[in-house]
Amino acid sequence: MPLLRPVVSVLDKICNPTGLRVIEYGCGGGKTTRWLLKHRLKAYVGLELQPEFVNLLQSRGQEGVVQHDIRCPWPALGNPDLIIGTLVMSSLDEAGMRAFFVHARAALKDSSRDSRVLVVEYHPHEDHHERSHELAAVVKLATTHAFTVKVVFSDELFYAVDARPRLM
């Protein structure tokens, strides 16, 4: 639990999802989910790979969480304003990250001009070089898949990338 508390403090600095239609990827135990739902969202869908986390969140009364692998084509989810996830990219290889950005871009194709993907990552390992390599991969893959990318937060533990779809 203490590991994730700082992630929520990063979210407080870079995002206000009040009134937005949100897709959360990699819900896990629900720390970010609870943070999101405090903000009176217009709509919420959570995509979680692990059935035990889906069951846990549903047992807590959390509606809108479905079991889904973000590397596979996403179900129709409306027109989200924000796609957000914390602590997920570090579990994906480059092919998985590539697939994620393909599907995120497709989900945002009919969304508003201000729609975006927010990637927040924490690395519990001490290899700063590996973290820098992963950040570079996220930025490169997002850019390749028609996003304009900006690193909006970075310190010794976290980075946050704001990726907005480029107009075609």
N, C-alpha and C positions, 0 to 999 in steps of 0.2 A: 504494500500500500504506500509507503513513503516514497518509493521510486517514482510513482506516477503523479504524486501531488505536484511536483514542479512542472510537469507537462501541462497541467491545468493552469498553472500560473503563467506559462508561456501563451496559452490560448487567450487568457484574459488580456494580454498585451497586444495581440495581433488580430483579434477577431471578435465581432459582435454579431451573432447569428439571429438576433431577434427579428421575427417576422419572415425569415427565409424558409425556402423549401430545401431540405438538407438530406444528402445521402452520406451516411457515415460508413466507411469501409474498415473492417477489422475491429469490431466492437469489443471483442475480448470480454473482460469481466464487467465492463460498463462504466468505468470512471469518466471517460470522455462523453459517453452517452448521457450520463446524469448531468454533466456540465452543459451539454447542448440543450437538454430538455428544461433546464432552469430558465432558458431564454425565450419561452413562448414562441416556438417555431410555427410557421404556417403549415409545414408538413415534414415528416421524418420517415426515412427508411434506413435500416441498418443492414449491412451485408457482412456476414460472419461465416468463416469457413468451418469452424469447429462446432459440431452439434451440441457438445456439452455447454458451450458458452451461450448458444441460442436458447437452450433449455433453461439455463440459469437466468438469463434476462427475462424470458417469458414467465418464469416462476415468480419473478419480482414484479410482474404486471406490466412489463415493458412491451408495448405493441409496436409493430412495424419492423421487427428484427427477423430476417430470414437467413436461412443457411444458403450461402453462395460463395463460390470461389471467384475472387475478383479477376483472376487470370482468364476466366471464361466469359463469353458474351453475357452482358447484364440483361436482366429482365427489363421490360418497359417500366420506367420509374417516374414518368411525368417529366417536367422541365425543372430540374433542380437549379437553385441559385448557388449552392455550395456543395462541393464534394470534399469531405474532410476525413482524415485518418491520422492516428498517432501510433507510432511504434510498429509500423507494418512493413515499410519498404526494406528494412534491414533483414526481414525474413524471406525476401524475394530475390531470386537471381536476376540477371539482366533481362532474360527472356520474360520473366514474370513481370518485371517493371514495365517492359515494353508493352505487354498485353494489357496491363492496368491502364496505361495512358491511352491506348487505342480505344478501350471501352469507356473510359472517362470522357474522352473527346466525343464519342458517339452519344453518350448520355447528355452532353451539353449542347448538342447541335441545334436544338430548337429553343434553348434557354436565352435569358436576357443577356444583353451586352456586358453586364457586370458580373456574370457568373464566373466561378473560379474553382480551382482545386487547391486545397491547402494540405500540404504534406508536412507533418511535424515528426521529427525523429529524435530519439535518445539512444545513445549507444553505451551499454554497460561495460564495454571493453575499453582497454586503455590504448589501443592502437589508433592514434589520431590520423595516421596516414590512411588507414582503411576507411575511416569515417569520411575523410576528404575525397577519397576515390568514390564512395557511395554517393555523396552529394553531387559530385561531377556527373555521375551516371544519371541521377534523377534529373538534373538540369538539362543534360544532353538529350535524354529520351523525351522529356516534356517538349523541348524545343523542336525536336524532330517530328513530333505529332501535333504540330500547329498550335502550340501554346507560347505565349509570351511569359517568360519566367523571371521572377525576382526573388532573391533571398531576402526575407523580411525579418528574420531573426537568426542570430548565431552567437553562441557562446561556447564555453569549454564542454558543455554537455549536450546541447541541443542545436538543431537548425530547423528553420521553417522556410518552406518554399511556397510562394504564391504563384500559381500557374493559371493564366487567363487565356481562353481560346482566342486565337487570332481570327479576325473577320476574313472570310473567304471571298 
